[in-house]
């Protein structure tokens, strides 16, 4: 497990941030500026006034263009819609920049493939912001799950953020929960139970979609996804069943603020030690392949 209290033995990673929306300001900029592993070196967004707003609290440089941002950093973090990330991240990779990527990699499988290929061709470090994966509770759950003989599982990721507010954005409303929430839950099911070999989906991703996953070890898991239901709190829950006692993962009691120092140190460590991460662009492509297969036709 990452020890975020240990002294940081390297110089901070200079990170440029692409995007200046609510998520960029609330998480990315704040996390990257907190250090000591990283420093928010620059911000670029297509709206200069938004970039200024995101950069000002941390005295970061406001870049006038994406190319100027690349001149001010050694790594790039993306907090933009998937289509924008898929357009710009390959350009950053070709310039030798490490990439902190949001999920999904792109708006569709072809775009995700191009991004993953660019990362592989450039040989740069990449890491996905699958937020829950960086929480100690999640890591303890996955450690426990690896010793289980799982026969079946059921899970859900449900909230109402698509109904109104900052996250009721164009791409989320167009594509729905499968593209937005699917990477989180499929990643956890795959990591906890074993590789997903077949997946099918039923329903409407913009309302409610139900996934059935078959795993390499013969287990079957179910996943319910919706961003358009009125629930009092976000519901993220996984229940594992087998020959032993039931094992449950529930995010109701976790503090997501515990994720950011681990995420930051994992990324900076991977870059400074030239060690590929588990949650890299290849993982993102794998998850996007599952999403493509699960999309109702």
C-alpha positions as CSV (number, residue, x, y, z in Angstrom):
1,X,0.0,0.0,0.0
2,X,1.2,3.5,-0.8
3,X,2.8,5.3,2.2
4,X,1.8,8.9,1.7
5,X,3.5,9.9,4.9
6,X,7.0,8.9,3.8
7,X,9.2,11.8,2.7
8,X,9.3,12.5,-1.1
9,X,12.8,11.8,-2.3
10,X,12.5,13.3,-5.7
11,X,11.9,16.8,-7.1
12,X,8.1,17.5,-7.7
13,X,6.6,16.5,-11.1
14,X,5.7,19.6,-13.0
15,X,2.1,19.0,-14.2
16,X,0.1,20.9,-16.7
17,X,-3.7,20.7,-16.4
18,X,-6.0,20.7,-19.4
19,X,-9.5,21.8,-18.4
20,X,-10.9,24.3,-15.9
21,X,-14.4,23.1,-15.2
22,X,-15.9,22.1,-11.8
23,X,-14.0,18.8,-11.6
24,X,-10.7,20.3,-12.7
25,X,-11.0,23.0,-10.0
26,X,-12.4,20.8,-7.2
27,X,-10.0,17.8,-7.6
28,X,-7.3,18.0,-10.2
29,X,-5.9,21.5,-9.6
30,X,-6.2,21.2,-5.8
31,X,-4.6,17.7,-5.7
32,X,-1.7,18.6,-8.0
33,X,-0.9,21.8,-6.2
34,X,-0.9,20.1,-2.8
35,X,2.4,18.3,-3.4
36,X,5.0,17.5,-2.4
37,X,5.1,14.9,-5.2
38,X,3.6,17.3,-7.9
39,X,3.4,21.0,-8.6
40,X,0.6,22.5,-10.7
41,X,2.8,24.2,-13.3
42,X,0.2,25.5,-15.8
43,X,-3.4,25.4,-16.8
44,X,-4.9,25.6,-20.2
45,X,-8.6,25.6,-21.1
46,X,-10.5,26.7,-24.2
47,X,-12.1,29.5,-22.0
48,X,-9.2,31.7,-20.9
49,X,-11.2,33.2,-18.0
50,X,-11.9,29.7,-16.6
51,X,-8.2,28.8,-16.9
52,X,-7.3,31.9,-14.9
53,X,-9.9,31.0,-12.2
54,X,-8.4,27.5,-11.9
55,X,-4.8,28.6,-11.9
56,X,-5.0,31.7,-9.6
57,X,-5.2,30.1,-6.2
58,X,-2.0,28.2,-6.9
59,X,0.0,30.8,-8.8
60,X,0.1,28.5,-11.8
61,X,0.9,29.7,-15.3
62,X,-2.1,30.3,-17.5
63,X,-1.2,29.0,-20.9
64,X,-2.6,30.7,-24.0
65,X,-2.5,27.5,-26.0
66,X,-2.2,23.7,-25.6
67,X,1.3,23.9,-27.1
68,X,2.3,26.5,-24.6
69,X,1.0,24.3,-21.8
70,X,3.3,21.5,-23.1
71,X,6.3,23.8,-22.9
72,X,5.7,24.4,-19.2
73,X,5.3,20.8,-17.9
74,X,6.6,17.3,-17.9
75,X,3.3,15.6,-17.4
76,X,-0.3,16.5,-18.4
77,X,-3.5,15.9,-16.5
78,X,-6.8,15.9,-18.4
79,X,-10.1,17.1,-16.9
80,X,-12.1,17.5,-20.1
81,X,-14.8,15.6,-22.0
82,X,-13.7,12.2,-23.5
83,X,-13.6,13.5,-27.1
84,X,-11.3,16.4,-26.1
85,X,-9.0,14.1,-24.1
86,X,-8.8,11.6,-27.1
87,X,-7.9,14.5,-29.4
88,X,-5.2,16.1,-27.2
89,X,-3.6,13.3,-25.1
90,X,-1.9,11.6,-28.1
91,X,-0.3,14.9,-29.0
92,X,1.1,15.2,-25.5
93,X,2.3,11.6,-25.6
94,X,4.2,12.3,-28.8
95,X,6.0,15.2,-27.0
96,X,7.1,12.7,-24.3
97,X,4.7,13.9,-21.6
98,X,3.4,11.5,-18.9
99,X,-0.4,11.4,-18.9
100,X,-2.9,11.5,-16.0
101,X,-6.1,10.5,-17.8
102,X,-9.8,10.6,-17.0
103,X,-12.1,7.7,-17.8
104,X,-13.3,6.8,-20.3
105,X,-10.3,7.2,-22.5
106,X,-12.4,8.5,-25.4
107,X,-16.0,8.8,-26.6
108,X,-15.8,5.4,-28.4
109,X,-13.6,2.4,-28.8
110,X,-11.8,3.7,-31.9
111,X,-10.8,6.9,-30.2
112,X,-9.6,5.0,-27.1
113,X,-7.5,2.7,-29.3
114,X,-5.8,5.7,-30.9
115,X,-5.0,7.2,-27.6
116,X,-3.7,3.9,-26.1
117,X,-1.6,3.3,-29.3
118,X,-0.1,6.7,-29.0
119,X,0.9,6.1,-25.4
120,X,2.5,2.7,-26.3
121,X,4.3,4.2,-29.3
122,X,5.7,7.0,-27.2
123,X,6.6,4.8,-24.2
124,X,5.3,7.4,-21.7
125,X,3.8,6.8,-18.3
126,X,0.0,6.9,-18.1
127,X,-2.4,6.6,-15.2
128,X,-6.2,6.6,-15.0
129,X,-8.2,8.6,-12.5
130,X,-10.3,5.7,-11.3
131,X,-10.9,7.5,-8.1
132,X,-12.1,4.7,-5.9
133,X,-9.1,2.5,-6.7
134,X,-6.9,4.9,-4.7
135,X,-8.8,4.6,-1.4
136,X,-7.4,2.3,1.3
137,X,-10.8,0.7,1.8
138,X,-11.0,-0.3,-1.8
139,X,-7.5,-1.7,-1.8
140,X,-8.3,-3.7,1.3
141,X,-11.5,-5.1,-0.4
142,X,-9.5,-6.1,-3.4
143,X,-6.8,-7.8,-1.3
144,X,-9.5,-9.8,0.5
145,X,-11.4,-10.6,-2.7
146,X,-8.3,-12.2,-4.3
147,X,-8.4,-15.0,-1.7
148,X,-12.1,-15.9,-2.3
149,X,-13.7,-18.5,-4.5
150,X,-16.4,-16.2,-5.9
151,X,-19.4,-17.9,-7.6
152,X,-21.5,-14.8,-8.2
153,X,-21.7,-11.1,-7.5
154,X,-24.1,-8.2,-7.7
155,X,-23.2,-4.6,-7.7
156,X,-24.6,-1.1,-8.4
157,X,-23.4,2.5,-9.0
158,X,-26.4,4.8,-8.8
159,X,-26.9,8.5,-8.4
160,X,-28.9,11.4,-9.7
161,X,-26.1,13.8,-10.9
162,X,-27.4,13.6,-14.5
163,X,-30.7,15.1,-13.4
164,X,-29.2,18.6,-12.7
165,X,-26.0,20.3,-11.5
166,X,-22.4,20.5,-12.5
167,X,-22.2,16.9,-13.8
168,X,-25.3,17.0,-16.0
169,X,-23.0,17.8,-18.9
170,X,-23.4,17.2,-22.6
171,X,-21.4,14.0,-23.1
172,X,-22.9,12.4,-19.9
173,X,-26.4,13.2,-21.0
174,X,-25.7,11.9,-24.5
175,X,-24.0,8.6,-23.5
176,X,-25.3,8.0,-20.1
177,X,-24.1,5.9,-17.2
178,X,-22.4,3.1,-19.1
179,X,-19.6,5.4,-20.4
180,X,-19.3,7.5,-17.3
181,X,-19.9,5.1,-14.4
182,X,-19.2,1.8,-16.2
183,X,-15.4,2.1,-16.1
184,X,-15.4,2.4,-12.3
185,X,-17.7,-0.6,-11.6
186,X,-16.3,-2.9,-14.3
187,X,-12.8,-2.2,-13.2
188,X,-13.6,-3.2,-9.6
189,X,-15.6,-6.3,-10.6
190,X,-12.8,-7.4,-13.0
191,X,-10.1,-6.8,-10.3
192,X,-12.1,-8.5,-7.5
193,X,-13.3,-11.5,-9.3
194,X,-11.1,-12.1,-12.3
195,X,-11.0,-11.1,-16.0
196,X,-14.4,-10.5,-17.7
197,X,-14.6,-12.7,-20.7
198,X,-18.1,-11.9,-21.9
199,X,-20.5,-9.0,-21.1
200,X,-23.9,-8.0,-22.3
201,X,-26.1,-5.0,-21.4
202,X,-29.8,-4.4,-21.4
203,X,-31.7,-1.1,-20.9
204,X,-31.1,2.5,-21.7
205,X,-27.7,3.9,-20.5
206,X,-29.3,7.3,-20.2
207,X,-31.9,6.0,-17.7
208,X,-30.9,2.6,-16.3
209,X,-28.7,-0.2,-17.7
210,X,-28.1,-3.7,-16.4
211,X,-24.9,-5.6,-17.1
212,X,-24.3,-9.3,-16.9
213,X,-20.6,-10.2,-16.8
214,X,-19.1,-13.7,-17.2
215,X,-15.6,-14.1,-15.7
216,X,-12.7,-16.4,-16.6
217,X,-13.1,-18.4,-13.5
218,X,-16.8,-19.2,-14.2
219,X,-18.3,-16.6,-11.9
220,X,-21.2,-14.4,-13.0
221,X,-21.6,-10.8,-11.8
222,X,-24.5,-8.3,-12.3
223,X,-24.0,-4.5,-12.4
224,X,-26.8,-1.9,-12.2
225,X,-25.9,1.6,-13.5
226,X,-27.8,4.9,-13.5
227,X,-27.0,8.5,-13.2
228,X,-30.6,9.6,-13.5
229,X,-32.4,8.3,-10.4
230,X,-33.4,10.3,-7.3
231,X,-31.5,8.7,-4.4
232,X,-30.4,10.4,-1.2
233,X,-26.8,9.6,-1.7
234,X,-24.5,7.9,-4.2
235,X,-24.8,4.2,-4.0
236,X,-21.7,2.2,-4.9
237,X,-21.8,-1.3,-3.6
238,X,-20.4,-4.8,-4.5
239,X,-21.5,-8.0,-2.9
240,X,-19.4,-11.2,-3.5
241,X,-20.9,-14.6,-2.9
242,X,-19.3,-18.0,-2.8
243,X,-18.5,-21.0,-0.6
244,X,-17.4,-18.7,2.2
245,X,-19.0,-15.7,3.9
246,X,-20.4,-12.9,1.8
247,X,-17.9,-10.0,1.3
248,X,-19.3,-6.5,0.8
249,X,-17.7,-3.3,-0.5
250,X,-19.7,-0.1,0.1
251,X,-18.5,3.4,-0.4
252,X,-21.1,5.0,1.9
253,X,-18.7,5.5,4.7
254,X,-15.5,6.4,2.9
255,X,-14.0,9.9,2.6
256,X,-12.8,10.5,-1.0
257,X,-10.3,13.0,0.3
258,X,-8.2,10.0,1.3
259,X,-7.9,9.1,-2.4
260,X,-6.0,12.1,-3.7
261,X,-2.7,11.9,-1.9
262,X,-2.4,8.2,-2.9
263,X,-3.3,9.0,-6.5
264,X,-0.8,11.8,-6.7
265,X,2.0,9.8,-5.2
266,X,1.3,6.8,-7.4
267,X,1.5,8.9,-10.5
268,X,4.6,10.8,-9.5
269,X,6.4,7.6,-8.3
270,X,5.6,5.9,-11.7
271,X,7.0,8.8,-13.6
272,X,10.2,9.3,-11.4
273,X,11.0,5.6,-11.3
274,X,9.9,4.9,-14.9
275,X,7.7,2.1,-13.7
276,X,4.4,1.5,-15.6
277,X,1.2,1.6,-13.5
278,X,-1.5,-1.0,-13.3
279,X,-4.2,1.5,-14.0
280,X,-2.7,2.8,-17.3
281,X,-4.0,3.5,-20.8
282,X,-4.0,-0.2,-21.6
283,X,-6.4,-0.7,-18.7
284,X,-8.5,2.1,-20.0
285,X,-8.7,0.5,-23.4
286,X,-9.6,-2.8,-21.9
287,X,-12.5,-1.2,-20.0
288,X,-13.6,0.7,-23.1
289,X,-13.7,-2.6,-25.0
290,X,-16.0,-4.1,-22.4
291,X,-18.2,-1.0,-22.6
292,X,-18.4,-1.3,-26.4
293,X,-19.4,-5.0,-26.0
294,X,-22.0,-4.1,-23.4
295,X,-23.7,-1.2,-25.3
296,X,-27.2,-2.2,-26.2
297,X,-27.8,-2.2,-30.0
